[in-house]
Amino acid sequence: MRLFIGLALNTDLKQKLYTLSQNLVKDTMGRATSVDNYHITLAYLGEVDEAQCELIKTSLQTLDYPRFELYTDQTSYFQKGERYIYFTSLKPSAALHELYQKVIEHIKPLSLTVSGAFHPHITLIRQGRALPFFKLTSLDESLIEVSSITLFESHSIDGVLTYTPILHHNLI
């Protein structure tokens, strides 16, 4: 199973992100993220077996970290090959980076490889065409109340990429 640890988002914010992405998809001709798949990735774990999954769950359930708030920032993009990924960035947050470090510390004894550097964002569009920066629209600053972390499974259901929560762990 393919797993990642992230932050689930509330329904209101997901709806705002969906509206924003529908405007972008027209101009970029990219693939919009499903409204149910919006999240903030803390650590991408990749393929793990059932036994490793159970160890990850056990480890995450011992993580103590206080709840905190984040805020969305601007829409931006990065190039991946000849296509572009569009995302909503987050305002800088020491608490988010500290939570990331705590998560990494908790899973390090499990000898898992965490892929990629930590650049927190919310993916809106994949495989998009280039769009002039001045044409990008952003959300009004939106509050994200971080009260839990989630272990997600990334899989295909009836040919649709789906991120299924398999563990929610409340922060203190």
Helices and strands as residue ranges (DSSP letters): E 2-8, H 11-28, E 31-32, G 35-37, E 39-47, H 50-60, E 68-80, E 83-90, H 94-107, G 108-110, E 121-128, G 133-135, E 143-146, E 148-157, E 160-170
